[in-house]
Amino acid sequence: MDNYIINNLYELWEHIGTINNTVIASEGFTAVAVQDADWPKRVFDLKDHDSALTKVIDLCKKGDIPEVLTVPKSDDLGSHTGLALLMTQQNMALELESFTTEATITPNIQQVETEEGAKAFAATASKSFGYRVDHKVINTIVRQSSTIRLFLYQEDQKSLGCGIVFFDTENHAGLHMIGTLPEGRGKGIGKSMTKHLLKEAKGHGSKIAVLHASKMGEPIYTKLGFQKYGEIETYRILKGE
């Protein structure tokens, strides 16, 4: 199951990089180098921690690839002098046959289908997560991707939350970027968005929903029936080392 969860994330990033013409494919790793944004700007799918990591650090120091690296949790990277741990996330999955779609419809959640919606999504995600999300990248997803659906939670014509569902090549549904603006927290927006994405996933015929949870989000997903598996870690590559 852990591989399904991680592969969904990697496939999402590579798909976004491909349609935005910013993917870097190498024998030892994959990277997405979007400009003027932090998402999904990173190196991932590291094939071998020793030889590939040495190459990644060298290319990063030259400015050829992004300086953020995401990998499955590893005991041998935490003490690496060329890396600084940014965050750890919990890999989680839910078998959708156990999820009921009753009472999950909310008129506050709308799918993003226009350039104006893409701008609102990018602004909401940026404020929710504290990193830059480029509306041009989001708009390309809206226009070109048939496997990514983006949603906004709106109240009184103001966007307060966001979420993504991505259907990978195995038709597993990945729930990504479930976020809420500071002024919208405590209202159950994250839970409502998660249920809406699960409803989309079940309607699409997916059997499994997967996600990567922060410490803050993990209790919400646990209450919905998600099970914990492994973890992923995100590092900053230290160019000065």
VENLINSUL-V288959 format. One record per backbone hydrogen bond with DSSP energy under -1.0 kcal/mol. CO is the residue of the C=O (numbers start at 1). NH is the residue of the N-H. Records with the same first field share a line. If there is no record, write none. Layout:
# VENLINSUL-V288959
CO=NH ; NH
This chain:
# VENLINSUL-V288959
1=5
2=6
3=7
4=8
5=9
6=10
7=11
8=12
9=13
10=14
11=15
12=16
13=17
14=18
15=19
16=20
17=22
18=21
22=33
24=31
28=47
29=26
30=44
31=24
32=42
42=32
43=70
44=30
50=54
51=55
52=56
53=57
54=58
55=59
56=60
57=61
58=62
59=64
60=63
67=237
68=43
69=235
71=233
77=80
80=83
82=238
84=236
87=234
89=232
90=213
91=229
92=211
93=227
94=209
95=98
96=99
101=104
106=109
108=154
110=152
114=118
115=119
116=120
117=121
118=122
119=123
120=124
121=125
122=126
123=127
124=128
125=129
126=130
132=38 ; 39
134=138
135=139
136=140
137=141
138=142
139=143
140=144
141=145
147=167
149=165
150=112
151=163
152=110
153=160 ; 161
155=158
158=155
160=181
161=153
162=179
163=151
164=176
165=149
166=174
168=171
172=168
173=210
174=166
176=164
177=179
179=162
181=184
182=185
184=187
188=192
189=193
190=194
191=195
192=196
193=197
194=198
195=199
196=200
197=201
198=202
199=203
200=204
201=206
202=205
207=96
208=173
209=94
210=175
211=92
213=90
214=218
217=221
218=222
219=223
221=226
222=225
227=93
230=91
231=73
232=89
233=71
234=86 ; 87
235=69
236=84
238=241
